[in-house]
């Protein structure tokens, strides 16, 4: 079985001919300014149990984003437990 490389250079993974670059953003990032616990959002019916979610985990802590918002924005950014984060979808 052939081994997969553990490191790829940017040149090996990025094809500049396929890039679509413009001076204006196509999608405005979702600026996460405050969060609420998922249990509380479910109990207050802000989020339904069947709502599709994107769940991130870092250092044992979870951050949940609504898939419906990520479909529109494609990027979420903010601060999570005192550390900046960026999530793409």
SULHUHU-V498314 format. One record per residue. N is the residue number from 1. SS is DSSP state (@ for helix, = for strand, . for the rest). PHI is phi as a letter, one per 20 degrees, with the letter a starting at -180 (999 if undefined). OMEGA is omega in degrees with one decimal (* if undefined). Layout:
N;SS;PHI;OMEGA
N;SS;PHI;OMEGA
This chain:
1;.;999;-179.0
2;.;f;-180.0
3;.;f;175.5
4;.;e;178.4
5;.;f;179.9
6;.;e;179.0
7;.;c;175.0
8;.;d;177.1
9;.;e;178.0
10;@;g;179.9
11;@;f;-178.9
12;@;f;-174.8
13;@;d;-175.6
14;.;d;177.8
15;.;d;-176.0
16;@;f;179.8
17;@;f;-178.9
18;@;e;-176.9
19;.;f;173.9
20;.;d;-175.3
21;.;d;175.9
22;.;b;-178.7
23;.;e;179.6
24;.;d;179.2
25;.;f;176.4
26;.;f;-178.4
27;.;c;178.5
28;.;f;179.0
29;.;f;174.3
30;=;e;-179.8
31;=;e;-179.3
32;=;f;-176.9
33;.;d;175.9
34;.;b;-179.8
35;.;c;177.9
36;.;c;178.0
37;.;f;-178.3
38;@;f;-179.9
39;@;g;178.6
40;@;f;179.0
41;@;f;176.9
42;@;f;-176.8
43;@;f;177.7
44;.;e;177.9
45;.;m;171.6
46;.;f;177.3
47;.;c;177.8
48;.;e;-178.0
49;.;g;-178.0
50;.;e;-179.8
51;.;f;176.2
52;.;f;-176.3
53;=;c;171.2
54;=;d;-175.1
55;=;d;178.0
56;=;d;178.2
57;=;c;177.3
58;=;b;177.1
59;.;l;179.1
60;.;n;178.1
61;=;d;-179.1
62;=;d;172.9
63;=;c;-177.0
64;=;d;178.0
65;=;d;177.4
66;=;f;179.8
67;@;g;-179.5
68;@;f;176.9
69;@;f;-178.5
70;@;f;176.7
71;@;f;-180.0
72;@;f;-173.2
73;@;e;-177.8
74;.;m;-178.7
75;=;c;172.1
76;=;c;179.1
77;=;b;180.0
78;=;r;178.4
79;=;c;-177.0
80;=;c;-176.5
81;.;l;176.4
82;.;n;-179.1
83;=;c;177.5
84;=;f;175.9
85;=;c;175.2
86;=;b;178.2
87;=;c;178.3
88;=;d;-178.9
89;.;b;*
